Amino acid sequence: MSLKIKICGITNKDIIDKISTLNVDHIGFINIERSKRYLDLDEVIELSKDMDDKHYPTLILDDSNPLDILKKVNKSHIKRLQFHSNISVDSIDELHSKFEDLFIVKVIGIKDEITDETIKDLKLFSNHADGILLDYIKDGLTGGTNTHIPIETALKARDMVKGENPNCEIILAGGLNYGYLKSIYENLDSFDMIDVNSGVEDKPGVKNVDKIEDIVNLIKTN
């Protein structure tokens, strides 16, 4: 299976070193203060400074002002961004114009069914962002909900995005863990990447390498 794996909510160097020995495609640093896995930008820079591939780490943000975002990109040199915010398509286009090699992922929150508003967002952002991440939305917020999007709903959202832009990367998130991924395994090749966070933790911010390795073996060796 060619499905890529991202481990999000990384908080320390030790886990980075351990993950580097596994077949993981991306890791994520959360620069959002409401998150239990929050890192300030200086901490992110310290953890990512020795990474030659600046598309390997993802900087997770809820900023919407392009100037603030540009400052963070210039300071961190990270070239993959993920937005849990009301960032506009104009702002995404402006960021792309400043950094041609910037890869921008927009998070779209989904509940059990796809609303008309969600359909509008999926179609709009798929033509401006490089990737769309599907995450469960709870109390108006995405990220850290530890709740699955029903797979049938996620597949419908995937089809909407690919129907608009086949080149837009589609990422599945929302409480993913080994057991759930195994139960939906036959559907996983419909997505480009899975984004795993709480499902491989012993507690918020403390990743369990054995759980990560189980998921890597499930995805990469079958």
C-alpha contacts under 8 A as a table, 3 or more apart, distances in Angstrom:
res1	aa1	res2	aa2	distance
1	M	189	D	6.84
1	M	219	I	6.41
1	M	220	K	6.11
1	M	221	T	7.63
1	M	222	N	6.35
2	S	189	D	7.52
2	S	192	D	7.73
2	S	220	K	7.41
3	L	188	L	7.43
3	L	189	D	6.38
3	L	191	F	6.93
3	L	192	D	5.33
3	L	193	M	5.29
3	L	194	I	7.37
3	L	219	I	6.96
3	L	220	K	7.67
4	K	24	V	7.36
4	K	25	D	5.88
4	K	192	D	6.21
4	K	193	M	4.39
4	K	194	I	6.42
5	I	24	V	5.44
5	I	25	D	5.36
5	I	26	H	6.50
5	I	193	M	5.57
5	I	194	I	5.20
5	I	195	D	6.28
5	I	196	V	7.62
5	I	216	V	7.60
6	K	24	V	6.38
6	K	25	D	5.86
6	K	26	H	4.46
6	K	27	I	5.22
6	K	28	G	7.14
6	K	193	M	7.19
6	K	194	I	6.21
6	K	195	D	4.83
6	K	196	V	6.20
7	I	10	I	7.30
7	I	24	V	7.46
7	I	26	H	6.47
7	I	27	I	4.75
7	I	28	G	6.20
7	I	195	D	6.04
7	I	196	V	5.05
7	I	197	N	5.91
8	C	27	I	5.42
8	C	28	G	4.12
8	C	29	F	6.50
8	C	30	I	7.68
8	C	195	D	6.66
8	C	196	V	5.96
8	C	197	N	4.94
9	G	27	I	7.83
9	G	28	G	5.62
9	G	29	F	5.50
9	G	30	I	5.82
9	G	37	R	5.56
9	G	38	Y	7.80
9	G	197	N	5.98
9	G	205	G	6.11
10	I	15	I	7.38
10	I	16	I	7.45
10	I	27	I	6.93
10	I	28	G	6.00
10	I	29	F	5.57
10	I	30	I	7.67
10	I	37	R	7.38
10	I	205	G	6.46
10	I	207	K	7.58
11	T	15	I	7.89
11	T	29	F	7.14
11	T	37	R	6.67
11	T	38	Y	7.88
11	T	39	L	7.00
11	T	205	G	5.92
11	T	206	V	7.60
12	N	15	I	5.94
12	N	16	I	6.76
12	N	47	L	7.16
13	K	16	I	5.02
13	K	17	D	6.27
13	K	47	L	6.16
14	D	17	D	5.26
14	D	18	K	6.42
15	I	18	K	5.00
15	I	19	I	5.98
15	I	207	K	7.03
15	I	209	V	7.56
16	I	19	I	5.14
16	I	20	S	6.09
17	D	20	S	5.20
17	D	21	T	7.18
18	K	21	T	5.74
18	K	22	L	7.42
18	K	209	V	7.18
19	I	22	L	5.26
19	I	23	N	7.89
19	I	24	V	6.89
19	I	209	V	7.26
20	S	23	N	7.55
20	S	24	V	7.31
22	L	213	E	6.98
22	L	216	V	7.39
23	N	216	V	6.51
23	N	220	K	7.53
24	V	27	I	7.69
24	V	216	V	7.13
25	D	56	Y	6.78
26	H	55	H	7.75
26	H	56	Y	4.82
26	H	57	P	5.72
26	H	58	T	7.01
27	I	56	Y	6.48
27	I	57	P	4.99
27	I	58	T	6.09
28	G	57	P	5.59
28	G	58	T	4.54
28	G	59	L	6.08
28	G	60	I	6.73
29	F	38	Y	7.77
29	F	39	L	6.97
29	F	44	V	6.51
29	F	57	P	7.18
29	F	58	T	6.11
29	F	59	L	5.24
29	F	60	I	5.94
30	I	35	S	7.32
30	I	37	R	6.33
30	I	38	Y	5.24
30	I	39	L	5.99
30	I	59	L	6.29
30	I	60	I	4.70
30	I	61	L	6.72
31	N	38	Y	5.48
31	N	39	L	5.34
31	N	40	D	5.84
31	N	41	L	6.66
31	N	59	L	6.87
31	N	60	I	5.66
31	N	61	L	5.47
31	N	62	D	7.84
32	I	35	S	5.72
32	I	38	Y	5.72
32	I	39	L	7.57
32	I	60	I	7.09
32	I	61	L	5.72
32	I	62	D	6.15
33	E	36	K	7.92
33	E	38	Y	5.58
33	E	39	L	7.80
34	R	38	Y	7.25
35	S	38	Y	5.13
35	S	144	G	7.54
36	K	204	P	6.24
36	K	205	G	7.09
37	R	204	P	6.45
37	R	205	G	5.15
39	L	42	D	7.99
39	L	43	E	5.85
39	L	44	V	6.29
40	D	43	E	5.40
40	D	44	V	6.46
41	L	44	V	4.97
41	L	45	I	6.14
41	L	72	K	7.48
41	L	76	S	7.46
42	D	45	I	5.04
42	D	46	E	6.20
43	E	46	E	5.12
43	E	47	L	6.28
44	V	47	L	5.22
44	V	48	S	6.10
44	V	76	S	7.49
45	I	48	S	5.20
45	I	49	K	5.57
45	I	75	K	7.91
45	I	76	S	5.39
46	E	49	K	5.50
47	L	50	D	7.56
48	S	51	M	5.45
48	S	57	P	7.16
49	K	76	S	7.96
51	M	54	K	6.42
51	M	56	Y	7.66
53	D	56	Y	5.52
53	D	57	P	7.97
54	K	57	P	6.22
54	K	77	H	6.70
54	K	78	I	4.98
54	K	79	K	5.48
54	K	80	R	7.36
55	H	58	T	6.90
55	H	78	I	6.52
55	H	79	K	5.18
55	H	80	R	5.22
55	H	103	F	7.73
56	Y	80	R	7.57
57	P	78	I	6.69
57	P	79	K	7.93
57	P	80	R	6.72
58	T	78	I	6.91
58	T	79	K	7.42
58	T	80	R	4.85
58	T	81	L	5.44
58	T	82	Q	6.74
59	L	78	I	6.81
59	L	80	R	6.37
59	L	81	L	4.90
59	L	82	Q	6.16
60	I	81	L	5.96
60	I	82	Q	4.69
60	I	83	F	6.03
60	I	84	H	7.39
61	L	81	L	7.28
61	L	82	Q	6.09
61	L	83	F	5.05
61	L	84	H	6.12
61	L	85	S	7.45
62	D	83	F	5.53
62	D	84	H	4.85
62	D	85	S	4.55
62	D	86	N	7.81
63	D	66	P	7.98
63	D	68	D	7.16
63	D	69	I	6.60
63	D	83	F	7.38
63	D	85	S	6.38
63	D	87	I	7.28
64	S	68	D	7.88
64	S	69	I	7.45
64	S	85	S	6.40
64	S	86	N	6.29
64	S	87	I	4.51
64	S	88	S	7.38
64	S	91	S	7.53
65	N	68	D	5.46
65	N	69	I	6.38
65	N	87	I	7.56
65	N	91	S	7.42
66	P	69	I	4.98
66	P	70	L	5.96
66	P	91	S	5.81
66	P	92	I	7.98
66	P	94	E	7.33
66	P	95	L	6.72
67	L	70	L	5.08
67	L	71	K	6.32
68	D	71	K	5.26
68	D	72	K	6.56
69	I	72	K	5.14
69	I	73	V	6.27
70	L	73	V	5.05
70	L	74	N	6.03
70	L	95	L	7.30
71	K	74	N	5.16
71	K	75	K	6.05
72	K	75	K	5.11
72	K	76	S	5.88
72	K	77	H	7.90
73	V	76	S	5.29
73	V	77	H	5.23
73	V	78	I	5.89
73	V	79	K	7.03
74	N	77	H	5.42
78	I	81	L	7.60
79	K	101	D	6.89
79	K	102	L	4.87
79	K	103	F	6.17
80	R	102	L	5.97
80	R	103	F	4.71
80	R	104	I	6.00
80	R	105	V	7.72
81	L	102	L	7.62
81	L	103	F	6.28
81	L	104	I	4.99
81	L	105	V	6.04
82	Q	104	I	6.03
82	Q	105	V	4.56
82	Q	106	K	5.87
82	Q	107	V	7.01
83	F	87	I	7.29
83	F	104	I	7.81
83	F	105	V	6.29
83	F	106	K	5.11
83	F	107	V	5.89
84	H	106	K	6.96
84	H	107	V	5.52
84	H	108	I	8.00
84	H	142	T	6.72
84	H	143	G	7.71
85	S	107	V	7.80
87	I	91	S	6.47
87	I	92	I	7.29
88	S	91	S	5.17
88	S	92	I	6.43
89	V	92	I	4.93
89	V	93	D	6.10
89	V	124	L	7.95
89	V	125	F	6.68
89	V	128	H	6.18
89	V	129	A	7.79
90	D	93	D	5.06
90	D	94	E	6.14
91	S	94	E	4.97
91	S	95	L	6.21
92	I	95	L	5.15
92	I	96	H	6.27
92	I	104	I	7.50
92	I	128	H	6.77
92	I	129	A	6.78
93	D	96	H	5.07
93	D	97	S	6.21
93	D	128	H	6.73
94	E	97	S	5.05
94	E	98	K	6.46
95	L	98	K	5.20
95	L	99	F	6.22
95	L	102	L	7.68
96	H	99	F	5.13
96	H	100	E	5.44
96	H	101	D	7.65
96	H	102	L	6.25
97	S	100	E	6.15
99	F	102	L	5.35
103	F	129	A	7.85
103	F	130	D	5.85
103	F	131	G	7.76
104	I	129	A	5.46
104	I	130	D	5.25
104	I	131	G	6.36
105	V	129	A	5.83
105	V	130	D	5.85
105	V	131	G	4.42
105	V	132	I	5.47
105	V	133	L	6.62
106	K	125	F	7.20
106	K	129	A	6.27
106	K	131	G	6.35
106	K	132	I	5.06
106	K	133	L	6.12
107	V	132	I	5.83
107	V	133	L	4.60
107	V	134	L	6.07
107	V	135	D	6.78
107	V	142	T	7.77
108	I	118	T	7.46
108	I	121	D	7.37
108	I	122	L	7.14
108	I	132	I	6.81
108	I	133	L	6.06
108	I	134	L	5.30
108	I	135	D	6.29
109	G	118	T	7.66
109	G	134	L	6.19
109	G	135	D	5.10
109	G	136	Y	5.37
109	G	137	I	4.64
109	G	141	L	7.65
109	G	142	T	5.96
110	I	113	E	7.01
110	I	114	I	6.40
110	I	118	T	7.19
110	I	134	L	6.82
110	I	135	D	6.10
110	I	136	Y	4.96
110	I	137	I	5.43
110	I	149	I	6.90
111	K	114	I	6.93
111	K	136	Y	5.57
111	K	137	I	5.85
111	K	138	K	7.67
111	K	149	I	6.35
112	D	149	I	6.19
112	D	150	P	6.04
112	D	153	T	6.73
113	E	153	T	5.96
114	I	118	T	5.99
114	I	119	I	6.73
114	I	153	T	6.80
114	I	157	A	7.47
115	T	118	T	5.08
115	T	119	I	6.31
116	D	119	I	5.07
116	D	120	K	6.32
117	E	120	K	5.13
117	E	121	D	6.37
118	T	121	D	5.05
118	T	122	L	6.06
119	I	122	L	5.15
119	I	123	K	6.23
119	I	157	A	7.76
119	I	160	M	7.65
120	K	123	K	5.42
120	K	124	L	6.05
121	D	124	L	5.05
121	D	125	F	5.86
122	L	125	F	5.67
122	L	126	S	5.95
122	L	132	I	7.78
122	L	157	A	7.29
122	L	160	M	6.90
122	L	161	V	5.96
123	K	126	S	5.47
123	K	127	N	7.01
123	K	160	M	6.73
123	K	161	V	6.05
123	K	164	E	6.15
124	L	127	N	5.89
124	L	128	H	7.24
125	F	128	H	5.13
125	F	129	A	5.59
125	F	132	I	7.56
126	S	129	A	5.67
126	S	130	D	7.26
126	S	131	G	7.03
126	S	132	I	6.62
126	S	161	V	5.75
126	S	164	E	6.65
126	S	165	N	6.13
126	S	168	C	6.08
127	N	164	E	6.98
127	N	165	N	6.20
127	N	168	C	7.65
129	A	132	I	6.99
129	A	168	C	7.35
130	D	167	N	7.85
130	D	168	C	5.33
130	D	169	E	6.25
131	G	168	C	5.09
131	G	169	E	4.19
131	G	170	I	5.73
131	G	171	I	7.25
132	I	161	V	7.86
132	I	168	C	7.04
132	I	169	E	6.17
132	I	170	I	5.10
132	I	171	I	6.12
133	L	170	I	6.00
133	L	171	I	4.48
133	L	172	L	5.96
133	L	173	A	6.78
134	L	154	A	7.16
134	L	157	A	7.99
134	L	170	I	7.59
134	L	171	I	6.09
134	L	172	L	5.21
134	L	173	A	5.76
134	L	174	G	7.56
135	D	142	T	6.17
135	D	143	G	6.86
135	D	148	H	7.93
135	D	149	I	6.97
135	D	172	L	6.85
135	D	173	A	4.98
135	D	174	G	4.91
136	Y	142	T	6.09
136	Y	143	G	7.51
136	Y	145	T	6.81
136	Y	147	T	6.17
136	Y	148	H	6.37
136	Y	149	I	5.59
136	Y	173	A	7.57
136	Y	174	G	5.37
137	I	140	G	5.99
137	I	141	L	5.33
137	I	142	T	4.68
137	I	143	G	7.63
137	I	145	T	7.28
138	K	141	L	5.34
138	K	142	T	6.51
138	K	145	T	6.62
142	T	145	T	6.74
143	G	174	G	7.41
144	G	174	G	7.68
144	G	175	G	7.58
144	G	197	N	7.70
144	G	198	S	6.92
145	T	174	G	6.86
145	T	175	G	6.83
146	N	174	G	5.84
146	N	175	G	3.82
146	N	176	L	7.54
146	N	198	S	6.48
146	N	199	G	7.59
147	T	174	G	5.30
147	T	175	G	4.75
148	H	173	A	7.68
148	H	174	G	4.80
148	H	175	G	5.34
148	H	176	L	6.89
149	I	153	T	6.73
149	I	154	A	6.22
149	I	174	G	6.35
150	P	153	T	5.32
150	P	154	A	6.32
151	I	154	A	4.95
151	I	155	L	6.08
151	I	184	I	7.41
151	I	187	N	7.98
152	E	155	L	5.19
152	E	156	K	6.37
153	T	156	K	5.14
153	T	157	A	6.33
154	A	157	A	5.09
154	A	158	R	6.09
154	A	172	L	7.61
155	L	158	R	4.89
155	L	159	D	6.19
155	L	190	S	7.43
156	K	159	D	5.15
156	K	160	M	6.38
157	A	160	M	5.13
157	A	161	V	6.38
158	R	161	V	5.25
158	R	162	K	6.19
158	R	170	I	6.54
158	R	190	S	7.68
158	R	191	F	7.35
159	D	162	K	5.19
159	D	163	G	5.81
160	M	163	G	5.08
160	M	164	E	6.41
161	V	164	E	5.28
161	V	165	N	6.08
161	V	166	P	7.31
161	V	168	C	7.15
161	V	170	I	7.56
162	K	165	N	4.91
162	K	166	P	4.26
162	K	167	N	7.22
162	K	168	C	6.71
163	G	166	P	6.29
165	N	168	C	5.53
169	E	191	F	7.95
169	E	192	D	5.93
169	E	193	M	7.76
170	I	191	F	5.63
170	I	192	D	5.40
170	I	193	M	6.65
171	I	191	F	6.13
171	I	192	D	5.90
171	I	193	M	4.70
171	I	194	I	5.48
171	I	195	D	6.70
172	L	191	F	6.82
172	L	193	M	6.37
172	L	194	I	4.83
172	L	195	D	6.05
173	A	176	L	6.30
173	A	194	I	6.02
173	A	195	D	4.88
173	A	196	V	6.46
174	G	195	D	7.86
174	G	196	V	7.77
175	G	196	V	7.23
175	G	197	N	7.25
175	G	198	S	6.33
175	G	199	G	5.88
176	L	180	Y	6.32
176	L	181	L	6.53
176	L	195	D	7.49
176	L	196	V	5.62
176	L	197	N	7.36
176	L	198	S	7.55
176	L	199	G	5.42
177	N	180	Y	5.51
177	N	181	L	6.05
177	N	196	V	7.11
177	N	198	S	7.87
177	N	199	G	4.28
177	N	200	V	6.49
177	N	215	I	7.65
178	Y	181	L	5.17
178	Y	182	K	6.04
178	Y	199	G	7.46
178	Y	211	K	7.34
178	Y	214	D	6.89
178	Y	215	I	5.60
179	G	182	K	5.20
179	G	183	S	6.31
180	Y	183	S	5.03
180	Y	184	I	6.44
181	L	184	I	5.27
181	L	185	Y	5.66
181	L	188	L	7.92
181	L	215	I	7.98
182	K	185	Y	4.91
182	K	218	L	7.53
184	I	187	N	5.56
184	I	188	L	6.63
185	Y	188	L	5.29
185	Y	189	D	7.98
186	E	189	D	7.11
187	N	190	S	5.84
187	N	191	F	7.99
188	L	191	F	5.70
189	D	192	D	7.17
191	F	194	I	7.50
196	V	199	G	6.29
196	V	200	V	7.02
197	N	200	V	6.02
197	N	201	E	7.08
198	S	201	E	5.23
198	S	203	K	7.80
198	S	204	P	6.82
200	V	207	K	5.75
200	V	208	N	5.57
200	V	209	V	7.59
200	V	211	K	5.26
200	V	212	I	5.86
201	E	204	P	6.41
201	E	205	G	6.95
201	E	206	V	5.47
201	E	207	K	4.29
201	E	208	N	5.24
201	E	211	K	7.82
202	D	206	V	5.76
202	D	207	K	6.21
202	D	208	N	6.10
203	K	206	V	5.36
203	K	207	K	7.50
204	P	207	K	7.92
208	N	211	K	5.44
208	N	212	I	6.50
209	V	212	I	4.96
209	V	213	E	6.04
210	D	213	E	5.04
210	D	214	D	6.18
211	K	214	D	5.10
211	K	215	I	6.50
212	I	215	I	5.28
212	I	216	V	6.24
213	E	216	V	4.94
213	E	217	N	6.06
214	D	217	N	5.20
214	D	218	L	6.22
215	I	218	L	5.00
215	I	219	I	6.15
216	V	219	I	5.25
216	V	220	K	5.60
216	V	221	T	7.69
217	N	220	K	5.40
217	N	221	T	5.32
217	N	222	N	7.69
218	L	221	T	6.10
218	L	222	N	6.38
219	I	222	N	6.17
